[in-house]
Amino acid sequence: MFAAAHPELLSLSEIALLADIQERSVRNYTHSTRDGLERLRTLKVGGRTYVTPHDAKEWLSRRRRFIPTRRTPAPDNY
């Protein structure tokens, strides 16, 4: 579904899926006119816009309905 051109970075489409909002809404959150805590920091790579996992996690954690994934250790028999 997504191109893996930069597997260490997240696309705005991926952020939209994680935040359960439309991609155009994610783009709105990237504008420099947004308040510092509300703004999603991005970087450009080859003309495309990406978000680092760290910035994505910080931004998502400030969203009201976001529920982070909890990892549990795998059982020893796997």
C-alpha positions in Angstrom: 0.0 0.0 0.0 2.8 2.4 0.8 6.1 2.8 -0.9 9.1 1.9 1.3 11.4 4.6 -0.1 12.3 5.7 3.4 11.3 2.9 5.8 12.7 4.8 8.8 10.3 7.7 8.1 6.5 7.9 8.1 4.4 9.4 5.3 1.5 11.7 5.9 -0.8 8.9 4.7 0.6 6.6 7.4 0.1 9.4 10.0 -3.5 9.8 8.9 -4.1 6.1 9.4 -2.5 6.2 12.9 -4.5 9.3 13.9 -7.7 8.1 12.3 -8.1 11.3 10.3 -8.0 12.2 6.7 -4.6 13.0 5.1 -5.7 16.5 4.2 -6.2 17.1 8.0 -2.7 15.8 8.7 -1.4 18.3 6.1 -3.3 21.1 7.8 -1.5 20.2 11.1 1.9 20.6 9.4 1.4 24.3 8.5 3.7 26.8 10.2 0.7 28.8 11.3 -0.3 26.1 13.8 0.4 26.5 17.5 3.7 24.8 18.5 2.1 22.0 20.4 -0.5 21.4 17.8 1.8 21.4 14.8 3.2 18.2 13.3 6.9 18.7 12.4 7.9 17.3 9.0 10.9 17.1 6.7 11.2 17.0 3.0 13.1 14.2 1.3 13.2 14.2 -2.5 10.2 16.5 -2.8 8.0 14.3 -0.5 7.0 15.1 3.1 7.8 12.7 5.9 7.6 12.6 9.7 10.2 11.0 12.0 8.9 8.3 14.3 9.8 10.4 17.3 7.9 13.4 16.0 4.9 11.2 15.1 4.8 9.6 18.5 5.0 13.0 20.3 2.3 14.5 18.1 0.0 11.5 18.3 0.3 11.3 22.1 -1.1 14.9 22.3 -4.2 13.9 20.4 -7.2 13.3 22.6 -8.4 9.9 21.2 -5.1 8.4 20.5 -4.5 5.1 22.2 -0.8 3.9 22.0 -0.1 0.3 21.2 1.1 -1.6 24.2 3.7 -4.3 23.6 3.8 -7.4 25.6 6.7 -9.8 25.7 6.2 -12.9 23.6 5.9 -16.2 25.5 9.1 -18.3 25.7 7.6 -21.1 23.6 7.5 -19.0 20.4 
